[in-house]
Amino acid sequence: MGTLLGMSENSKVFYIIFEVRFHIGASVNTDIQDTIEQFYRLTEENIEGGMLYRDAIEMAAVTIGGAVTAKVSQAMSKYQEAIHPQSHLSQEENKDALALLSMGVLWDNMYFNPIEPDASTPFENTLAESIYFIMKYGREEEGLQKALEANANNVGEVDLRAKAIRRILGKV
């Protein structure tokens, strides 16, 4: 408590909030599955609170931090690349499969070597892939169904991705 001496009352409140949040976050981040589950719960709460699903995802990612923020950012970037009419990726026939393979790097059909998913981060990879499908198909008519179909047509953790897609787009 000696740290709080000499601080204004407002500073003390902010210090206490962030100090508690830091310790809670540190203990939660010891298990990535729990952290990802926390991310999805927070996203659902944000949607139920009236946020659009994209905003809910971004807010939850920033709140959770760490690997979740990095993977959500990666998925958002890949989604933007996949829909941008002048990107190489958007012009490819099998853009979803290529997007999953190139997650984390820009697609260039002339110089691209597929990236094998990092075997040490399967839950983080599945998170990024799920967010990609949610973002790409969520705004479309029958977005949930289209996202689930696109997911089923691609290799990887189809069941885990489907569960995540249902959790978010099922609330929309």
Residue pairs with C-beta under 8 A, 6 or more apart in sequence:
3 15
4 12
4 15
4 16
7 15
25 64
25 65
25 66
28 34
28 35
28 38
29 35
29 66
32 67
32 121
32 123
32 124
33 123
35 64
35 66
35 67
35 68
36 68
36 123
36 124
36 127
38 64
39 60
39 61
39 64
39 68
39 72
39 127
40 60
40 164
40 167
40 168
42 59
42 60
42 63
42 64
43 53
43 56
43 57
43 59
43 60
43 167
43 168
44 56
44 167
44 168
44 171
46 55
46 56
46 59
46 60
47 53
47 56
47 168
47 171
47 172
48 171
51 59
53 134
53 138
53 168
53 169
53 171
53 172
54 135
54 138
56 168
57 72
57 131
57 134
57 135
57 168
58 72
58 76
60 68
61 68
61 69
61 72
61 73
62 69
67 121
67 124
68 124
68 127
71 124
71 125
71 127
71 128
71 131
72 127
72 128
72 131
74 103
74 104
74 128
75 103
75 127
75 128
75 129
75 130
75 131
75 132
75 135
76 131
76 135
78 99
78 102
78 103
78 104
78 128
78 132
79 99
79 131
79 132
79 135
79 136
81 87
81 89
81 90
81 99
81 106
81 107
82 89
82 90
82 95
82 96
82 99
82 132
82 136
83 90
83 136
84 90
87 106
87 107
88 107
88 108
88 109
89 95
89 98
89 99
89 102
89 106
89 107
92 98
92 107
92 109
96 132
96 133
96 136
96 150
96 153
96 154
97 153
97 154
97 155
98 107
99 107
99 132
100 129
100 132
100 154
100 155
100 156
101 114
101 115
102 112
102 114
102 115
103 115
103 117
103 125
103 128
103 129
103 132
104 115
105 115
117 125
117 156
118 124
118 125
122 157
125 156
125 157
126 156
126 157
126 160
126 161
126 164
127 164
129 156
129 157
129 161
130 151
130 160
130 161
130 164
130 165
131 164
133 147
133 150
133 151
133 161
133 165
134 147
134 164
134 165
134 168
134 169
136 147
136 150
137 143
137 144
137 146
137 147
137 150
137 169
138 144
138 147
138 168
138 169
138 172
140 146
143 169
143 172
144 165
144 166
144 169
144 170
144 172
147 165
147 169
148 162
148 165
148 166
151 158
151 161
151 162
151 165
152 158
152 162
